[in-house]
Amino acid sequence: MSVGLLAVVDDILSAALKASAKTAGVVIDDAAVTPQYVQGLQPARELPVVGRIALGSLFNKFVIIIPLALLLSAFAPWVLPWLLVIGGTYLCFEGAEKVTEWFGVHHEAGADATVSEPKLVFGAIRTDLILSTEIMLIGLASLDPDLGFWPTLGALAVIGLGMTLIVYGAVALLVKVDDIGLQMMKNPSRGTRRTGARIVGAMPAVFRFISIVGTVAMLWVGGHLVIANMAETFWAGPYELLHHVEHAVEGAGPVITWIVDTAISAVAGLVLGMVVVGIVLGIGRLRGRAH
C-alpha cells in the first residue's frame, strides 16, 4: 500500500515539475508585475500587503481556477479559449493604462497606504487571477491526459502552491532589499556600509525598471493570450501572421525568434489596450456629463 502511494506521489511530483517548466515565462511576468502594487506604501505595510496578495493568489488558484479548469476541460472545453481572450484583453487594458500614465494621463488617485491599500490589494489579486489562470491552464495542458483525475488534481495543486511560493517569496525579498541595505549601512565595516548605500541608492532605479518590465509583461502576455486564443475561437488571421513572421526569422536563432514574437505580441497588446482605454475613458466622460 505504501509503495503504491509513494509511486502515485512520485508521478504527481514528476508531472508537476515537467508542467511547471512550461509556465516559467508567465511566472517571471507575475513576479515582475506584482512589485508595482506595493510601491508608495509605508515600509511596515509592504510585507503584510505582499502576504495578503499571496493569500489572494492561493484563493484564486485553489478555489476558482483549478476547480473551474477541471470542470470546463471535462464538460465545456470550448469555453476556455474565450475566457483567455477576455483575460488577455484585461491585461492589455491594464498595461496600456500604465503606459498612458507615463505620459501624464492619470486615471485614479495615487497610492496611499491608509486610503487605497485595499484597492491596491484588490487590483493585484485581480491581475494575479489572469496570470494565475494562464499558469494553471498551461500546466493543465502540459499534463498527460491519461494521468487520471486525482493525480491531475494533485499535480495542479503542487504547481499552484509552488508557483505562488516562488513568485511572492521573490517579491517579498525584492521589496525589502532597501531595508537590508539600510541595515548594512549601520555595519561597523566601511565596505559593508558603502555596499548598503549603493543598494539603497539603486532601488528607485530598480523599481522603475521593474515597473517598465511589468508593464511590458502585461502587454506581452495579454497580447499573446488574445492572439493565440482568437485563433481557437473566431479569427486566426493575427496568429497566422505571427506564425509567418516567426518562420521568416527562425533562421536567426531561437532568441531572435522569441524577441520578435514578444515584440509583436506586446505591440498588439498595446494597440488593443489603447482601444479599450479609449472606450473606458469615453464611457467615463459620458457618465460624468449625465451626472
C-alpha positions as CSV (number, residue, x, y, z in Angstrom):
1,M,0.0,0.0,0.0
2,S,2.7,2.4,1.0
3,V,4.7,1.5,-2.1
4,G,1.7,2.3,-4.3
5,L,1.1,5.6,-2.5
6,L,4.8,6.6,-3.0
7,A,4.5,5.8,-6.7
8,V,1.5,8.0,-7.0
9,V,3.2,10.8,-5.2
10,D,6.3,10.4,-7.4
11,D,4.1,10.5,-10.5
12,I,2.4,13.7,-9.3
13,L,5.6,15.4,-8.4
14,S,7.2,14.4,-11.7
15,A,4.2,15.6,-13.7
16,A,4.1,18.9,-11.8
17,L,7.8,19.5,-12.3
18,K,7.6,18.9,-16.1
19,A,4.5,21.1,-16.4
20,S,5.9,23.9,-14.2
21,A,8.9,24.2,-16.6
22,K,6.5,25.3,-19.3
23,T,4.9,28.0,-17.1
24,A,8.3,29.7,-16.3
25,G,7.7,32.7,-18.7
26,V,4.4,33.6,-17.1
27,V,5.9,33.1,-13.6
28,I,8.6,35.7,-14.4
29,D,5.9,38.0,-15.7
30,D,3.9,37.6,-12.5
31,A,7.0,38.3,-10.4
32,A,7.7,41.4,-12.5
33,V,4.2,42.8,-12.3
34,T,3.4,42.4,-8.6
35,P,6.0,44.7,-7.0
36,Q,4.3,47.7,-8.7
37,Y,1.4,47.3,-6.3
38,V,3.5,47.9,-3.2
39,Q,5.3,50.9,-4.4
40,G,4.5,54.0,-2.3
41,L,3.4,52.1,0.7
42,Q,4.9,52.6,4.1
43,P,7.8,50.1,4.7
44,A,5.9,48.5,7.6
45,R,3.0,47.7,5.3
46,E,5.0,46.1,2.4
47,L,5.3,42.6,3.7
48,P,1.7,42.5,5.1
49,V,0.4,43.6,1.7
50,V,2.5,41.1,-0.2
51,G,1.2,38.4,2.2
52,R,-2.4,39.4,1.5
53,I,-1.8,39.3,-2.2
54,A,-0.2,35.9,-1.8
55,L,-3.3,34.6,0.1
56,G,-5.5,36.1,-2.6
57,S,-3.4,34.3,-5.2
58,L,-3.8,31.0,-3.4
59,F,-7.6,31.6,-3.2
60,N,-7.6,32.4,-7.0
61,K,-5.8,29.1,-7.8
62,F,-7.4,26.7,-5.4
63,V,-10.9,28.0,-5.1
64,I,-11.6,29.5,-8.5
65,I,-9.1,28.4,-11.2
66,I,-8.4,24.7,-10.5
67,P,-12.0,23.6,-9.9
68,L,-13.3,25.7,-12.8
69,A,-10.5,24.5,-15.2
70,L,-11.2,20.8,-14.4
71,L,-14.9,21.3,-14.8
72,L,-14.6,23.2,-18.1
73,S,-12.0,20.8,-19.5
74,A,-14.3,17.9,-18.8
75,F,-17.7,19.4,-19.8
76,A,-17.1,22.5,-21.9
77,P,-13.5,22.8,-23.2
78,W,-14.6,25.3,-25.8
79,V,-15.2,27.9,-23.1
80,L,-11.5,28.1,-22.0
81,P,-10.2,30.0,-25.1
82,W,-12.9,32.6,-24.7
83,L,-12.0,33.1,-21.0
84,L,-8.4,33.6,-22.0
85,V,-9.3,36.1,-24.7
86,I,-11.2,38.1,-22.1
87,G,-8.4,37.8,-19.5
88,G,-5.8,38.8,-22.1
89,T,-7.8,41.8,-23.1
90,Y,-7.9,42.9,-19.5
91,L,-4.2,42.6,-19.1
92,C,-3.7,44.7,-22.3
93,F,-6.0,47.3,-20.8
94,E,-4.0,47.4,-17.6
95,G,-0.7,47.7,-19.4
96,A,-2.0,50.4,-21.8
97,E,-3.4,52.3,-18.8
98,K,0.1,52.3,-17.2
99,V,1.6,53.5,-20.5
100,T,-0.8,56.5,-20.6
101,E,0.1,57.3,-17.0
102,W,3.8,57.6,-18.1
103,F,2.6,60.5,-20.4
104,G,0.7,62.2,-17.7
105,V,-2.8,60.8,-18.0
106,H,-3.9,59.9,-14.5
107,H,-6.8,57.5,-14.2
108,E,-7.1,57.5,-10.4
109,A,-5.6,58.9,-7.2
110,G,-2.1,57.8,-6.4
111,A,-1.2,55.1,-3.9
112,D,-1.8,55.9,-0.3
113,A,-1.1,53.3,2.5
114,T,-4.1,54.3,4.6
115,V,-6.7,55.1,1.9
116,S,-6.0,52.9,-1.1
117,E,-4.3,49.8,0.3
118,P,-7.4,47.6,0.0
119,K,-7.8,48.9,-3.6
120,L,-4.2,48.1,-4.3
121,V,-4.5,44.6,-2.9
122,F,-7.8,44.0,-4.8
123,G,-6.1,45.3,-8.1
124,A,-3.1,43.0,-7.5
125,I,-5.3,39.9,-6.8
126,R,-7.4,40.7,-9.8
127,T,-4.4,40.9,-12.1
128,D,-3.0,37.7,-10.4
129,L,-6.2,36.0,-11.4
130,I,-5.4,36.5,-15.0
131,L,-1.8,35.5,-14.8
132,S,-2.5,32.5,-12.5
133,T,-5.2,31.3,-14.9
134,E,-2.7,31.2,-17.7
135,I,-0.1,29.4,-15.4
136,M,-2.6,26.8,-14.3
137,L,-4.1,26.3,-17.8
138,I,-0.6,25.9,-19.3
139,G,0.1,23.4,-16.5
140,L,-3.1,21.5,-17.2
141,A,-2.5,21.3,-20.9
142,S,1.1,20.0,-20.2
143,L,-0.1,17.1,-18.1
144,D,-0.7,13.6,-19.5
145,P,-4.5,13.3,-20.2
146,D,-4.2,9.7,-19.1
147,L,-2.8,10.7,-15.7
148,G,-6.2,10.3,-14.0
149,F,-8.4,12.8,-12.1
150,W,-6.8,12.7,-8.7
151,P,-3.2,12.7,-9.9
152,T,-4.1,15.6,-12.2
153,L,-5.6,17.5,-9.3
154,G,-2.6,16.7,-7.1
155,A,-0.2,17.9,-9.8
156,L,-2.2,21.2,-10.3
157,A,-2.1,21.7,-6.5
158,V,1.7,21.3,-6.4
159,I,2.0,23.7,-9.4
160,G,-0.3,26.3,-7.8
161,L,1.4,26.2,-4.4
162,G,4.9,26.0,-5.8
163,M,4.5,28.9,-8.2
164,T,2.8,31.1,-5.5
165,L,5.7,30.5,-3.1
166,I,8.3,31.3,-5.8
167,V,6.6,34.4,-7.0
168,Y,5.6,36.0,-3.7
169,G,8.8,34.9,-2.0
170,A,10.8,36.7,-4.6
171,V,8.5,39.7,-4.4
172,A,8.8,39.9,-0.6
173,L,12.6,39.7,-0.9
174,L,12.7,42.4,-3.6
175,V,10.6,44.9,-1.7
176,K,12.7,44.5,1.4
177,V,16.1,44.8,-0.3
178,D,16.3,48.5,0.6
179,D,15.8,47.7,4.3
180,I,18.6,45.2,4.0
181,G,20.7,48.0,2.6
182,L,19.8,50.3,5.4
183,Q,20.9,47.7,8.0
184,M,24.2,47.2,6.1
185,M,24.8,51.0,6.3
186,K,24.8,50.6,10.1
187,N,27.6,48.0,10.0
188,P,31.0,48.9,11.5
189,S,32.7,47.8,8.3
190,R,33.3,50.6,5.9
191,G,33.0,48.4,2.9
192,T,29.7,47.0,4.1
193,R,28.4,50.5,4.7
194,R,29.3,51.5,1.1
195,T,27.6,48.4,-0.3
196,G,24.5,49.2,1.7
197,A,24.5,52.8,0.5
198,R,24.8,51.6,-3.1
199,I,21.9,49.2,-2.7
200,V,19.7,51.9,-1.2
201,G,20.6,54.4,-3.9
202,A,20.0,51.9,-6.6
203,M,16.5,50.8,-5.5
204,P,14.5,53.7,-7.1
205,A,16.0,52.8,-10.5
206,V,15.4,49.1,-9.9
207,F,11.7,49.7,-9.1
208,R,11.4,52.0,-12.2
209,F,12.9,49.2,-14.3
210,I,10.6,46.6,-12.7
211,S,7.6,48.9,-13.4
212,I,8.6,49.1,-17.1
213,V,9.2,45.3,-17.2
214,G,5.9,44.6,-15.5
215,T,4.0,46.8,-17.9
216,V,5.7,45.3,-21.0
217,A,5.0,41.8,-19.4
218,M,1.3,42.7,-19.1
219,L,1.2,43.8,-22.8
220,W,3.2,40.8,-24.0
221,V,1.3,38.2,-22.1
222,G,-2.1,39.8,-22.8
223,G,-1.4,40.3,-26.5
224,H,-0.2,36.7,-26.9
225,L,-3.2,35.3,-25.0
226,V,-5.6,37.2,-27.3
227,I,-3.8,36.3,-30.5
228,A,-3.4,32.6,-29.6
229,N,-6.9,32.1,-28.3
230,M,-8.6,34.2,-31.0
231,A,-7.2,31.6,-33.4
232,E,-9.1,28.9,-31.5
233,T,-12.4,30.9,-31.4
234,F,-13.3,33.2,-34.2
235,W,-10.3,34.8,-36.0
236,A,-7.0,33.0,-36.9
237,G,-5.6,35.9,-39.0
238,P,-3.3,37.6,-36.4
239,Y,-2.0,34.2,-35.2
240,E,-1.2,33.1,-38.8
241,L,0.6,36.4,-39.4
242,L,2.6,36.0,-36.3
243,H,3.5,32.4,-37.3
244,H,4.6,33.6,-40.7
245,V,6.9,36.3,-39.2
246,E,8.3,33.7,-36.8
247,H,9.0,31.4,-39.7
248,A,10.8,34.2,-41.6
249,V,13.2,35.0,-38.8
250,E,13.7,31.5,-37.3
251,G,17.0,31.2,-39.2
252,A,18.4,33.9,-36.9
253,G,18.1,31.6,-33.9
254,P,15.6,30.9,-31.1
255,V,16.5,34.0,-29.2
256,I,15.7,36.4,-32.1
257,T,12.5,34.4,-32.8
258,W,11.4,34.8,-29.2
259,I,12.3,38.5,-29.2
260,V,10.3,39.1,-32.4
261,D,7.3,37.1,-31.0
262,T,7.4,39.0,-27.8
263,A,7.7,42.4,-29.5
264,I,4.8,41.7,-31.9
265,S,2.6,40.4,-29.1
266,A,3.4,43.5,-26.9
267,V,2.6,45.9,-29.8
268,A,-0.6,44.1,-30.5
269,G,-1.4,44.2,-26.8
270,L,-0.7,47.9,-26.6
271,V,-2.9,48.7,-29.6
272,L,-5.8,46.6,-28.2
273,G,-5.2,48.0,-24.7
274,M,-5.3,51.6,-26.0
275,V,-8.6,50.9,-27.8
276,V,-10.1,49.6,-24.5
277,V,-8.7,52.5,-22.5
278,G,-10.3,54.9,-25.0
279,I,-13.6,53.2,-24.7
280,V,-13.4,53.2,-20.9
281,L,-12.5,56.9,-20.8
282,G,-15.2,57.7,-23.3
283,I,-17.8,55.9,-21.1
284,G,-16.5,57.7,-18.1
285,R,-16.9,61.1,-19.7
286,L,-20.4,60.3,-20.9
287,R,-21.4,59.2,-17.4
288,G,-19.8,62.4,-16.0
289,R,-21.9,64.5,-18.3
290,A,-25.0,62.5,-17.5
291,H,-24.5,63.3,-13.8
